[in-house]
């Protein structure tokens, strides 16, 4: 090989390597000046001060903002850095939605699949009509108590995660009585998210399931920080136990902002984001009886849907959708502003106010 | 007062399945904090504690597991690797 040929080969290898390494670079991680993307820097600092200043005791570990696919600002605290993965708690439910979207896109599952075909132990006539769609919309009709530290003694979720039911979380959920007609009553239930994950497991072989989140989602998005813990039946704990770094979590938001497309590949069905972020019928029925505006619900995603009492997040745009987790975890997608917002923390007293966060975020836009 | 009432209820109820939650929630969340997230023992202890501090904590850093005792029940949570993190073993 002549010197010239060798140089050409080296240049080709260099360009090829550069192309491969940038395959996941949908988001530009070089920090951009806030004013270049329409932010008032001083007002944006005010938002970060609200989240991070120790005097508020909000215990924020990490936060970042992406606009137009560019990182605008990120900050870490309490020993966290961009290298660290973080608990997402119930944000896991929204990523469970992503996995089901992929499974639907690949014809592995369909939303009208009967839950009883996967979990025959479901009892009562009402369970005959229960579908995957009902679980996605938290309207299965299963009797459930979703209490946390404030009332742990009668809580099904504490029992499921920590007593003996951790051995088979989906099985425990399916063993509960079905006391309402599916699709008629909205009740936020971690059990339903785990039942969804159980159905996903039963729809394929074990090795396909074990690798499913990585092969079909994380690897495609360049997500390297993921840990997804499992129950005693090796079912991913779809309700609570996904760990991601803040940057990797923002990629999930970016995927939804791009209508399920990543690097020109349609990863989610074309109408999946609409399905996930449209207020579901059972929630619409419930909000009629709410005395104050509460966040809306689509399919494993929270919304800022209009209620008879107005918006639950009056300062946020009405098209915002959110993945929310215990101790103040937030992934928010603001399509009309082309913004992804991530906040992770250990706010055990739940002191941070999401309404205030969005008020400060929106006021920082010029 | 609330904590004392809870303690009385729990001590009267040491044979209830529910008391398992105290050792298993600490074991599981401490294990994840230490071996998945990689935080310090001090931070993880603060994070995992709820209502009652554990009676005993035995951490094996080399084999990556933790055994926690509380209210006459014991739970071990084991780190199984980066992909699947920690899970409760008994």
Interface residues (C-beta under 8 A of the other chain):
Chain A: X78 X79 X84 X85 X86 X87 X149 X152 X153 X158 X159 X161 X162 X163 X164 X166 X214 X226 X227 X228 X229 X230 X231 X232 X241 X243 X346 X348
Chain B: X9 X17 X18 X20 X21 X24 X25 X28 X32 X36 X37 X38 X39 X40 X43 X47 X50 X51 X82 X83 X84 X85 X86 X87 X88
